[in-house]
Amino acid sequence: MHSLDAARSTCEAFLPGLLGRLDDIPLTELERPGSPAIDLFRSHAGPGLVIPKTYAGAGASPLQALEATRALAASAPSLAVATTMHHFSVATLFTLADSLQSSGVEWALLEGISSQNLLVASGFAEGRPGSGILSPTMTARAADGGYTINGAKKPCSLSRSMDLLTASVALPREDGGGDMAVLLVPRAAEGITVHPFWSSWALAGAESDEVRLTDVFVDEQQVMRTELGDAGELDELQTVGFIWFALLISASYVGIASALVERVVARGRGSDSDRARLVARLESAMLLLEGTARMIMDGETGNVALGKALLARFGCQDALGETVRQAVEALGGMAFIESSDVAYLAASSHGLSFHPPSRAGFVGPFLEHVEGRPLRLS
């Protein structure tokens, strides 16, 4: 399938040899807890994929990162989903490093991530029903030179392979309120522990377990202060991060669906019209994401752009649901019976609907946005 082959070529250009190594390993092994996929990603310089060359990274553009993620997901779904959390975290870092808010620490950190192939996990509010995307998962208490942090994030992808954790927190103020901030916490910090949480076999290779912080000291220099706009919209730092997240998490599930559609095309299943419809719907989803990638490349990363990125994500989500259903039907019962791969890919493809924001949580803010108000996701 030409478009997937093109995505694989992009991935090969930035991460030479990785796809070949992944394809040598059965899908069942790649997707189990303790999968070798994350270590292979690290050893092939994956952590620096989207970090600009200015900071010693590979410098993949958003469009190239989209294609590489799609290709990885077609071979190793859990790996693509897990490393999306890393990529959107480092995108936030290099946005800060390029801004007037930068303390200089971000530059050194990005260079360290690239040169040492460090992995960054995300400890935002994903997975907490009823909570906003940026609702703090941690509490902070002022301490000499920084803060003492307590709390937990579950699920937290890359929980067992991470070198750094980013997490949202409300810093206490004297008036009893709290200031929003993002923490950068080294995995080696005393008080960080990992506990079993993910019980499903689907995407089990993403290491999405519970990370607990118990009286963890975080230096003031490891705190990135953020704020909401006057109308409750996210600030620039948060907005850029979540546009990248919407792009790459959607790309992950396009890749999973692509693996199924490729099987249909390669085996000549169904009629010409059936296959054409499948491919057209899949590529329509990819075109939505390419629009988001080009928007980032054009510097369009504000509140309006976030709304567009989320519309693309939900449009992609809708297209993939029908694509997967028809692909499984076209492959037929024998393909389903002969290998667990078809059932696994079909089950995993539904994961996009579980990532924030939920469709229900997006509707109200979106309708306000349609009327001309800023999009609020906090």
LODODREN-517685 format. One record per residue: x, y, z of N, C-alpha, C in turn. Coordinates in steps of 0.001 Angstrom, whole numbers, plus 500000, padded with zeros to 6 digits. Each point is the difference from the previous one (the first is absolute). Layout:
N
XYZXYZXYZ...
***
This chain:
378
500856498818500000499144501182500000500897501238500000499873500783498932500980501051499726500182500980501160498911500518500537500132501034501035500662499454501258499706498747500342500644499401501167501469499718499714500312499591498769501407499808499621500765501318500083499347501101499599500645501316500083500260500379501452499025499701500878500179500268501429501163499175500557500106498758499542501111499149500449501344500546499530500030500542498800501242500596499490500421501191500849499023500816500407500308501138500875500536499508501336499354498984500556500450499446501273501416499450499871500259499317498912501332499425499782501063501083499887499640501123499383500953501092499839500422500592501340499072500049500953500302500612501300500446498971501041499471498790499910500314498958500987500454498745499256501167500054499369500435498903499129500053498652500722499381499023499376500059498638500516498951499636501022499290500973500547499056499699501080498828499157499507499400500375498884498859499239499513500389498556499685501184499818499448500461498653499706500116499152501258500523500593501053500120499267501271498626499661500567499081500955499917498651499760500514499292498909499202500173500025498692499298499032499151500543498579500166501163499868500596500558498674500274499402499360501252499212500783500732499448499528501276498487499819499844499441498878500427498543499802499886499226501102500713498844500366499446499190501058500586499629499685501447499718498732500288499617499631501365501114500306500997501246499879499564501117500302500897500223501499500134499822500719498890500160501456500044498966500662500894498816499386500112498888500631500692499812499526501436500846499149500481499869499493501372500721500925500979499674499902501306500803500717500998501445499533499922500928500904500131501402499644499878500466499871498564499241500559499071500332499960498576501395500581499743500713499450499025501316500569499648499890501270499160498789500390499598499845501099499038500544501328500523499753500320501253500431501301500524501521500084500059500655498926500402501462499995500005500561500137498585499342499383499029500437500143498611499827501442499526498896500619500377499764501409499658501117500868500574500354499750501235501064500785500646501342499772499298500318498752499696501300499683499403500122500491498557498869500315499369500024500551498643499782501516499992500291500646501123499968501471500117498605500577499839498967499221500336498636500483499899499665501200500862500555500107501235499609501132500847500263501376499405500938500108499065500309501302499412499251500306498719499032499167499632499343500110498698499475501398499714499191500563500895499363501291499710500766501182500586501078499735500727500792501093500580500773500687498874499930501322499888500703500711498923501509499763500037500620500119498837501446499796499910500767501012500846499380501145500250500605501012500872500336499421501362499190499046500439500183499370501305500514498569499854500722499747498908500659498718499747499038498867499685498754500343499642499032498978499634500034499668498521499104499088499579499935499593498597499322501043499133499172500845500617499381501096499275498880499604499062499297498907500296498862499621499157498928501073500075499477500390498852498907500967499970498726499330500508498976500770500336498731499370500388499472499019498954500149500328498722499531499103498952500817498710499979501300500111500170500859498816500030499750499169501261499763500679501114499699499279501240498675499258499879499025500615499321498713499355499744500204498704499223500789500040498941500227498818499184500782498934500764501029500417500735500786499031500758499153499305501053499134500761500660499129499419501025499016499016499383499439500339498851499089499081499313500714498686499679501218500105499497500757498801499641500309499151501227500416500626501079500297499254501226498759499299500526498859500683499960498762499425500526499551498795499194500263499996498709499609498863499168500786498753500386501185500185500565500824498863500427499887499722501483499911501052500808500014499851501459499085501050500628498691499723500073499047501002500493500349500583501370500350499156500953500296500505501348501162500979499995500999499722499177501160500879499928499600501383499508499182500065498957499583501295499462499200500793501017499068499331500681499175500688500997500862500498501154500896499156500491500844500377501140500919501160499654500634499939498833500974501041499662499343501303499571498712499971499664499277501256499786500053500849501262499893499363501163500059500743501259501358500685500157501046499305499582501344500585500029500083501188499046499548499810498757500171501045498988499237501274500349498774499868500510499269501239500295500596500698501222500615499228500899500676500619501148501226500788499552500814499425499105501190500729499561499627501150499074498869499889499275499547501135499191499683501189500893499427499720501166499745501056500970501314500622500462501002499169500219501296500496500463500673500893498967500003499562498715500705500855499048499214501250499659498688499979500193499225501238499874500396500977501097500166499488501206500423500857501115501420500501499781500878499121499536501393500391499784500118501105498957499078500024499049500020501025498952499319501298500425499359499990501185499216501164500401500772500866500988499411501158500299500615500905500962499915499458501417499170498958500208499863499424501338501180499112500372500829499658499014501032498994500213501006500430501062500373499033500849501014500255501024501365499506499558500074499328498859501250499398499557500092498538500365499287499595501044499991498598500424499393499132498901498976500529499320499315499225498974500946499638498858500857500924499604500953499744498917500912498837500368500569500048501202500907498932500432499266498674500115498759500055500465499218498783500166499700499353498650499613500820499015499715499469498676501233499360499379501134500648500153501236499436499470500340498685500692499724499936501317500241498767500741499079498876499550498735500337499739499041498992499523500475499421498674500466500866499106500447499545498690501282499181500087500993500536500699501315499345500013500018498725500827499159499939501037499989498826500876498794499085499754499154500368499017498803499215499674499120499773501226499702501098500694499151499941501177498531499994499583499167499335500776498567499933499735499231500802501048499003500757499543499222500870500870498562499493500052499529499681501195498612499572500191499136501212500345498701499874499748499068501097500254499099499665501175499984500878501000499161499802501172498845500975500068499388500316498844498834500872500014498768499194500388498822500604499901498806499440500642499291498921499200500583499545498912499350498975499186499659498777500839498783499483499800499599498797500715499188500260501247499738501269500317499222500332501188498622500485499572498981499169500073498657500403499564499528501251500726499451500923499227499459501210500596501019501098500222501285499722499714501036501006500197500352500649498673500380501287500057500482500664498810501373499475499632500417500282498765501291499508499522501131500436500911499937501241500466501097500529500799499691500036501489498948499318500440499735499929501429501200499345500680500593500658500987501220499457500583499814498603500584500965499153499717500012498660500582500883499949501239500678501086500283500937500054501118499693501209500883500365499903501272499919501138500911501415500431500359500153501290500260501318500554500295499990500719501338501087499866500735500197500722501257501337500722499913500000501296500310501230500776499894501090499419500894501209499946499471501164499522500747501177500896499647501063499926500745501178500839499772500584499716498612499925500992499112500564499847498669499093499329498994498769499665500383499117499332499059498704499567500647499566498793499677498716499497500481500092498505500309499181499572500946499848498576500281498706499543499340500090498960499184498887499577499154499463498647500462498666499899500028499333498728500283498876499802498992499748498757499660498908499703499082500295498774499163499135499730499039500151498824499149499416500284498633500511499316499002499462500045498632499765498564499543498761499708499628499676498693499471498855500124498998500198499433498806501212499344499498501041501027499577501251499570500003501109500853499581500883499189499061499881500268498710500805499268499020501483500282500206500828499025499636501454500045500198500365499978501474499083499533500844500221500059501450501267499268500435500352498928499319501150499193500431501275500312499222499887500746498914501182500335499193500376501472500066499160500824500609500226501443499994501277500377500736500606501093499528501127500620500694499568501290500678498930500612499461499445501229500559498483499892499979499361500689500936498540500063500060499575501459499957499062500329499111499359501313500043498655499822500692499606500963500813498744499873500740499414501378500269498681500072500014499325501248500332499829500094501513500067501223500511499887500212501447499489501417500252499298500170501106499591501335500445500945500424501114500792501047499767500937500495501002499246500882500993500168499780501304499228500747500998500373501475500040498969500851500164500214501431500185499622500381501425500443501167500421499713500444501364498520500236500228499251500329498916498571500247500154499173498721500011500677498856499961499298498727500035499707499418498637500232500774498951499789499502498646501204499233499497500002499745498716501109499267499410500337500517498618501284499996499659500467500383498677500331498736499218499510499938498769500223498840499163501463499921499581500549498782500018501388499814499583500183498584499477501069499830499233500405498682499512501358499681500596500134498809500545501235499563500643500817499116499070501294500035500168500919499071499343500726499241501104499687498725500135500509499222501127500860498849499495501260499911500411500833498863499593499462498693500585500047498938499216499538498695500487500777499557501227501257500420500088500850499580501110499688500720501306499091500980499965499673500750501217499439499068501073500436500222501213499531499171501113498501500216500215499259498901500136498567500084500254499128499662498811500609499728498818499225499599498824499943498475499927498799499461499936499820498552499891498993499681498903500103498797499447499103499555498929499255498759500476498679499975499731499150498919500491499112499479498871499677498715499988499150499437498941498647500711499937499527500234498796498691500622499841499282499493498752500703499935498861499373499667498720499702498507499956498735499639499950499605498590500023499585499467498635499744500865499058499563499559498670501178499474499196499731499019499132501043499513499093500215500942498838499017500863499704500148500957498906500956501117500394500996500247499168501005501047500215500773499812501302500150498760500428500697499718501259501487500317499914500551500096498785501417500313499852500341501451500216499000500843500239500246501438500184500454500349501411500058498994500881500424500223501396499133501038500710498700499863499844499081500991500569499560499599501399500939500030500929499713499656501384499901501256500862499943499814501292499853501139500920501363500490500470500184501307499965501203500631500545499590500812501225500612499711501126499701500723501238501192500855500413499686501208500461501006500901500556499686500199501473500939499639500855499817500111501439501107500866500574499640501233500391500963500951500553501224500153499097499744500210498713501082500180499030500372501483499938501273500299500217500440501394499928500274500377498552499446501145499595500224500538498662500581501399500128501176500191499440500670501288500039499195501039499224500063501250500435499285501086499336500336500058498512501226499669499613500403500042498595499316498924499156499398499021500652499310498934499280498496500278499882499604501233500286498596500391499964499770500977498850499071499660499093499611500899498911498627500563500339499941501276500292498730500622500386499168500304498760498716499662500062499075500247498894498802500752500561499139500451499098498815500720500461498919499916498940498774500210500433498878500054499079499781501436499542499462500160498794499673501325499501498806500580500746499692501245499678498893500681500680498672499278499818499845499295498870498740499300499726500085498514500347501092499608500676500128498606500415500683499112498992500547500592498913500664499182499007501410499632500478500572498959499396501337499583500362501015501043499552501159500046500675501031500918499548500757499383498828500948500753499452500718499571498789500694498651500201500640499841501140500760498793500280499103498767499979498897500087500703499069498877500079499340499742498649499659501075499290499310499859498726500858499260498987501260500389499878500897499323499065500123498523500350500154499707501293500124498614500427498803499163499603498802500540500183498810499210499715499675499914498514500462500950499203499879499845498551500887498847499536501228499949500500500892498879499685499391498682500471499412499997501175499386498774500516498871499529499092499106500914499627498881499632499126500503499439498684501070500598499470500570499539498733500551498584500105500877499764500963500738498740500038499202498857500611499096500291500936499187498894500522499037499531498913499496500921499193499138499609498882500800499203498970501234500438499735500856499284499050500246498564500444500101499800501309500217498648500515498864499074499605498785500483500128498853499143499694499750499889498493500395501013499241499988499852498540500948498878499598501148499922500663500955498943499703499459498622500310499292499881501118499400498708500365498974499581498949499138500939499606499010499699498960500681499699498666501104500687499731500731499767498756500496498567499898500415499432501127500480498617499987498898499034499576498765500298500377498870499164499593499658500217498525499928501254499580499650500294498608501060499441499055501252500080500384501069499454499170499803498501499775499557499295501023499728498568499855498876499750498998498968500849500051498880499852499063500485500196498562500770501052499774500483500319498655500961498925499500500935499589500846501001499010499587499365498658499647498919499651500682499358498712499765498860500087498986499752501210499493498959500175499005498618499647500505499746500277501265498709499636500589498918500995499579498787499495499817498890500850499603500083500417498542499069500802499589499992500497498623500945501187499848500230500403498744500811501194499758499391501211500707498689500106499919499326501136500641500177499964501513499924498809500592500174499869501449501387500484500419501001499538499264501371500384500360500241501486499769499444500515498921500171501427499716499380500861501096498807499599500451499351500761501085500821499951501279500535498835500306500818499858501212501209500929499960500721499922498898501212500812499883499652501485499998498929500373499291499615501415499925499649500548501378499274499208500781499624500467501334501231500131500899500893499022499918501222500053500799500848501209499620500153500239498710500822501125499562499331501339500288498679500010500054499301501233500402500355500361501439500057498981500855500405500233501386501421500545500055500874499430499182501390500454499983500103501436499487499172500351499015500019501362499477499582501021501066499047499643500841499622500876501108501206500286500891500771498963500287501159500155500875501124500761499295500139499789498701501007500765499267499686501495500068498722500338499993499622501402500149500443500563501335499851499200501059500461500430501322501517500174500013500715499040499403501467500078499970500468501252499258499393500276498868500402501178499232499643501290500746498943499963500771499606501154500802501106500317501022500532498960500647501096500207500955501220500558499274500301499434498836501176500438499244499881501449499551498769500456499783499766501390499599499964500955501189500216499467501201500016500841501192498625500293500565498987499278499519498636500211500485499770499068501186500290500483501201499940499145501190499248500651501151499096500892499698499234500670501040498708499281500330499110500703500677498754499400500470499112499538498854499933500787498928499192499607498843500570498737499367501320499914499940500654498814499438499710498759500830499913500163501315499669498860500855498614499466499661499052500903499775498668499572499606500029499223498695500776500465499034500117499298498721500635498618500183501024499942500835500689498726500232499069498971500635499156500450500912499074499077500649498876499579499057499568500908499127499019499608498984500591498923499092501260500176499617500666498993499171500095498675500743500305500057501277500094498767500788498658499263500029498887500708500265498703499335500078499530499530498625500321500759498962499685499545498653500759498736499655501257499974500393500839498811499809499429498819500781499614500241501225499438498949500858498761499375499372499120500826499462498787499495499366500330499173498761500949500483499199500374499284498779500619498643500318500801499941501046500686498753500336499032498937500497498966500407500725499049499016500518499370499192498882499534500682498957499374499310498871501048499247499176501181500574499875501075499347499239500366498657500608500197499975501304500392498757500669498899498958499892498760500427500200498896499041499927499952499336498632500112500799498949499917499453498652501234499177499640501169500395500517501220499240499718499926498609500618499541499912501230499878498696500661498993499123499256498892500608499583498993499246499250500572499499498677500758500844499303500578499612498716501048498894500158500773500045501055501010498967500225499366498638500226498844499987500630499243498763500141500353499181501227499175498984500221500123499189501201501294499220500099500515499513498865501220499196500071501201500837500452500097501240499518501088500878500440499897500274501493498777500135500470499762500239501422500381498776500827499705498817499471500249498758500718501473499603499971500650500193498859501355499493499806501059500745500808499741501254500339500976500796500743499271500959500924500585500247501152499400500964500930500272501439499595500847500203498978500391501358499627498813500852499572499075499427499219498856500780499517499133500445501173499709499089500905499187500351501169500710501030500861501312499844500146500760500933500838499982501412499403500286500108498705500019501311499357498623500656500046498961499196499777498642500547500035499662500531501390500334499232501033499711500438501368500798501252500360501272500017499663500858501129500364499600501276499282499427499880498809499660501180499205498959500885500670499245499448500943498951500778500675500565500954501052501287499895500293500574500779501087499956501502499811499921500465498754500008501450499783498856500682500728498870499335500105498835500610500655500186500170501500501019499361500572500220500072501445500961501108500404500666500620499033500961501056500322499293501346500124500523500872500855499328501292500194500242500944498826499048500933499810498745500108500728498979499009499468499089499581500848498917499135499540499085500794499084499257499292499165499063500699499112498968500774500824499505499378501082499000500671500840500574501262500632501269499926500432500616501154500624500366501097499014500091499646498725500394500962498979498809500790499458498811499407500055498828500583499328499687501412500491499862500175501315499646501310500539501017501074499649501291499772500317501014500990499622500062500264498498499771498952499199500048500190498550498873500910499519498787499802500524498879500841499582500232501455500406500619500204501167500364501362500389501033500574499027500917499133499602501058500412499069499414500379498651499006499264499547499323500300498739499396501397500034499545500422501187499385501320500157501030501116500123501287499618499977501039501018500004500794500119501278499670499171501001500753500058501238501207499071499967501020500256500819501170499113500023499600498582500421500733499019499482499754498610500360500605499741501368499195499525500940500438499754501372500011498497500265501166499453500341500111498567500286500541499724501387500107501001500818500610499818501317499041499326500961
***
